[in-house]
Amino acid sequence: MAGIDVRHLGDYIRTQRRDSNVSLRQLAKLAGVSNPYLSQIERGLRKPSAEILQQIAKALRISAEALYVQAGILEQREGSGIVADAILADDGLNERQKQVLLEIYDSFRKENAVVLEPADVPAPAGSTEPLATSPAPVKKTTTPRTKAPAKRTATTKTTASGGTA
């Protein structure tokens, strides 16, 4: 973790702790670290390991990824935006589930950012070249269903005298 700005990381952890209304002692206990050690991290005097950062993140109920980015262990994801923030803030997901969802989301974004192949690009306006297009999707047509008329059956009525009417 050489070259990380531990002061900035400590400030970030302190801000997250205060925003969560958690005391230094409470956070140290929840994260399983000593009170003096956590204090030194917050003051930028110590470089915590990735494991300690994960414990702190869990105790603060924030994403370990956010702390890893602050510590310089991970690079900030491009296009993280609203979706990624929502995934990271979801308390109903564990850290592994959040990471998997973010990876899937990133793969979809990268897939959609692929530059179109030249064959898929229409010819410029005024060109006599035919457009290179893929075949149009076949639309399944269905005929509207009509309700068959109900069959009427002749009913016979029995009269009081035993005959039929």
C-alpha positions as CSV (number, residue, x, y, z in Angstrom):
1,M,0.0,0.0,0.0
2,A,2.9,2.3,-0.6
3,G,2.1,5.8,-1.8
4,I,-1.4,6.0,-0.3
5,D,-2.6,9.1,1.4
6,V,-3.3,7.7,4.8
7,R,-4.3,11.1,6.1
8,H,-7.1,11.3,3.5
9,L,-8.2,7.7,4.3
10,G,-8.3,8.5,8.0
11,D,-10.4,11.6,7.4
12,Y,-12.8,9.5,5.3
13,I,-13.2,6.9,8.0
14,R,-13.7,9.5,10.6
15,T,-16.4,11.2,8.5
16,Q,-18.2,7.9,7.9
17,R,-18.0,7.1,11.6
18,R,-19.4,10.5,12.6
19,D,-22.2,10.3,9.9
20,S,-23.1,6.9,11.4
21,N,-23.2,8.4,14.9
22,V,-20.7,5.8,16.1
23,S,-18.1,6.7,18.7
24,L,-14.4,5.7,18.2
25,R,-14.7,3.2,21.0
26,Q,-17.8,1.6,19.5
27,L,-16.3,1.4,16.0
28,A,-13.1,-0.2,17.4
29,K,-15.1,-2.8,19.2
30,L,-17.4,-3.5,16.2
31,A,-14.4,-3.8,13.9
32,G,-12.4,-5.9,16.2
33,V,-9.4,-3.5,16.5
34,S,-8.0,-1.6,19.5
35,N,-9.2,1.9,20.2
36,P,-5.6,3.4,20.0
37,Y,-5.0,1.6,16.6
38,L,-8.3,2.9,15.1
39,S,-7.4,6.4,16.4
40,Q,-4.0,6.2,14.7
41,I,-5.7,5.2,11.5
42,E,-8.1,8.1,11.7
43,R,-5.3,10.5,12.3
44,G,-3.3,9.2,9.3
45,L,-0.5,7.7,11.4
46,R,-1.1,4.0,10.4
47,K,-1.7,2.2,7.2
48,P,-4.4,-0.4,7.7
49,S,-4.4,-3.7,5.8
50,A,-7.1,-4.6,3.4
51,E,-8.5,-7.0,6.0
52,I,-8.7,-4.3,8.7
53,L,-10.4,-2.0,6.1
54,Q,-12.9,-4.7,5.4
55,Q,-13.7,-5.0,9.1
56,I,-14.1,-1.3,9.5
57,A,-16.3,-1.1,6.4
58,K,-18.5,-3.9,7.8
59,A,-18.7,-2.2,11.2
60,L,-19.7,1.1,9.5
61,R,-22.1,-0.7,7.2
62,I,-20.5,0.8,4.1
63,S,-18.9,-0.8,1.1
64,A,-15.4,-2.2,1.6
65,E,-14.8,-1.2,-2.0
66,A,-15.3,2.5,-1.0
67,L,-12.5,2.1,1.6
68,Y,-10.3,0.3,-0.8
69,V,-10.6,3.1,-3.3
70,Q,-9.8,5.7,-0.6
71,A,-6.8,3.6,0.4
72,G,-5.6,3.3,-3.1
73,I,-6.0,-0.5,-3.2
74,L,-8.6,-0.3,-5.9
75,E,-9.2,2.2,-8.7
76,Q,-12.5,4.1,-8.8
77,R,-14.9,2.4,-11.2
78,E,-15.9,4.4,-14.2
79,G,-19.6,5.2,-14.6
80,S,-20.4,4.0,-11.1
81,G,-23.2,6.4,-10.9
82,I,-26.6,6.0,-9.3
83,V,-26.9,2.2,-10.0
84,A,-23.6,1.3,-8.4
85,D,-24.3,3.7,-5.4
86,A,-27.7,2.0,-4.9
87,I,-26.0,-1.5,-5.0
88,L,-23.3,-0.4,-2.5
89,A,-25.9,1.2,-0.2
90,D,-28.2,-1.8,-0.1
91,D,-28.1,-3.3,3.4
92,G,-29.9,-6.4,2.2
93,L,-26.8,-7.6,0.2
94,N,-23.6,-8.9,1.6
95,E,-20.2,-7.6,0.2
96,R,-19.7,-10.5,-2.1
97,Q,-23.2,-10.1,-3.7
98,K,-22.5,-6.4,-4.1
99,Q,-19.2,-7.1,-5.9
100,V,-20.8,-9.6,-8.2
101,L,-23.6,-7.2,-9.1
102,L,-21.2,-4.4,-9.8
103,E,-19.1,-6.7,-12.0
104,I,-22.2,-7.7,-14.0
105,Y,-23.3,-4.1,-14.3
106,D,-19.8,-3.1,-15.5
107,S,-19.7,-5.9,-18.1
108,F,-23.1,-4.7,-19.5
109,R,-21.9,-1.1,-19.6
110,K,-18.7,-2.2,-21.4
111,E,-20.7,-4.4,-23.8
112,N,-23.0,-1.5,-24.7
113,A,-20.0,0.9,-25.2
114,V,-18.5,-1.3,-28.0
115,V,-18.0,0.7,-31.1
116,L,-20.3,-0.4,-34.0
117,E,-18.8,-2.5,-36.6
118,P,-18.4,-0.8,-40.0
119,A,-20.9,-3.2,-41.6
120,D,-23.5,-2.0,-39.2
121,V,-23.1,1.7,-40.0
122,P,-25.5,3.1,-42.7
123,A,-24.0,4.7,-45.8
124,P,-23.7,8.5,-45.7
125,A,-26.7,10.5,-47.0
126,G,-26.7,10.8,-50.8
127,S,-24.7,7.6,-51.3
128,T,-25.8,5.0,-53.8
129,E,-24.3,2.2,-51.7
130,P,-26.8,-0.2,-50.2
131,L,-27.1,-0.1,-46.4
132,A,-25.4,-3.0,-44.7
133,T,-28.0,-4.2,-42.3
134,S,-28.8,-7.3,-40.5
135,P,-32.0,-9.1,-41.4
136,A,-35.0,-7.7,-39.8
137,P,-36.3,-9.7,-36.9
138,V,-39.3,-11.9,-37.8
139,K,-42.4,-10.7,-36.0
140,K,-44.6,-13.4,-34.9
141,T,-48.1,-12.7,-35.9
142,T,-51.1,-14.1,-34.2
143,T,-54.7,-14.1,-35.2
144,P,-57.0,-12.7,-32.7
145,R,-59.0,-15.4,-30.9
146,T,-62.7,-15.1,-31.1
147,K,-65.0,-16.8,-28.7
148,A,-67.0,-19.6,-30.3
149,P,-70.7,-19.0,-30.0
150,A,-72.2,-21.0,-27.3
151,K,-74.2,-24.0,-28.5
152,R,-77.9,-23.8,-27.7
153,T,-79.6,-27.0,-27.0
154,A,-83.3,-27.5,-27.1
155,T,-84.8,-28.0,-23.7
156,T,-87.9,-29.8,-23.0
157,K,-90.3,-28.7,-20.3
158,T,-92.3,-31.2,-18.4
159,T,-95.8,-30.2,-17.6
160,A,-97.8,-31.1,-14.5
161,S,-99.7,-33.7,-16.5
162,G,-96.5,-35.6,-17.4
163,G,-96.4,-34.5,-21.0
164,T,-93.8,-32.3,-22.7
165,A,-94.4,-28.8,-23.7
